[in-house]
Amino acid sequence: MSKAFIYIQLFISTLAAAALLTLCVSPSWLRAEEPAAKGKVKVLYHVDGKDPDVAKYALALINKHIDAEGGPDKIDVELVVHGPALTLFEQDKMDPELKKRFDQAIEKELHAEMC
């Protein structure tokens, strides 16, 4: 499987997850919005593969997304990592570029869940 195909898959999965999360979480006609969260975009990113380049790409997208929305006060981003991807995020074994991008996202208030 080519890297381009994997990147396209990740991008499409990310868009689909964002669309589903937006539909499920934010419509005011389904429930009353919380005053503190009003107007904030809520996005979920998902990484489950063992390819470090895909994880780096996902974190680059997360950082760009937070910046594009105007910063962490305008967007809530959650990253869910599971399956084979868990080994990529082990602190003592983390790729330096992946760690750099992950730390940047954490500084921008990324909420990460490892399961």
N, C-alpha and C positions, 0 to 999 in steps of 0.2 A: 504494500500500500504506500503510495507516495506521500511526501510531507505536505504537498499542496492539498491533496485530498483530505488529509487529517485536519489541516487548518480550516478548510471549507466546512468540514463536519463540525469542528469546534465552534466556528462562527455561527453556523445555522442552529446548533444546539443552544448556544448562548442567546441568540435572538428569540428562539422558541421559549426558552425558560423565562426570559425577560417579559415576553408577551403574556405568558401564562400567569406569572407573578403579578403583573400589572392588572390583569383581568380579575385575579382572585383577591388581591389585597386592597386595591385602591378605589374601586367604584363607590362613589358616595351614595348611589341609589341602593346598594346592598346593606350598608351599615353607616352609622355616624362616624365621621372622621375624628380622630383625636386632635385637639387643638395644637399640641406641640408638633405633631407630625404633618399637619396640613401643608400641602404643597411640596412635600419631600418626595422625590422619586425613590422607589424601592426596587432593588435589582438583586437577583440571585445568579451567581456564576457557579458552575459545576465542573470539577476536574476529577476524572476517574481513571485516566490512562497513565501508563508508566513512561511515556515519552517526555523527557525534560524540556524539549523545545516547545511542546504544546503547553506545558505548565507555565513556562516563561512568557509565551504569547498571551495566555489568559491573564497573567498578572500585568502585562503591558496594557492590555485592553482595559483592565480594571482601573489602573492608574489614569489612563487617558479618559475613561468614562467619568471618573470623579472630577477631574479637571474640567472636562467639557460641560458638566452640569453646574459648575461654579464652586466646587469644593464640598467638603463633608457636611456642611450645614444645609446643603440643597439635595443631598442624596444619601440613602442608606444602602450600603453594598454588603452582601454576605457571600462568602466563598465556602462552598461545601466540597471537601476533598475526601474521597473514600476509595476503597479497593486498592489496585496496584499503585495508585498515585500517592498513597500514604508514605511509601518509602522515599519519595522525592522530597518530602517535607520534614524528614527527621533532622532535627537541629544539628546534630554532630556530623551528618553526612550530606548536608544541603549544598547543591551547586552554588558557587559564589554569586553568579548572575541571578539565579532564582532567588537566593536569599536577599540580595539587594532590592529586587523588585517587590518581594514579599514585605520587607521592612518598610519600603516606601508606602506601600498600600496600607500597612498597619498604622503608620503615622497619619494617614489620611482617614483613619477611623474605620478601616475595613474590619468586618467581623468574620472570623474564620472558624469553621467547624470541621474537625477531623473525626471521621467515624469509620 
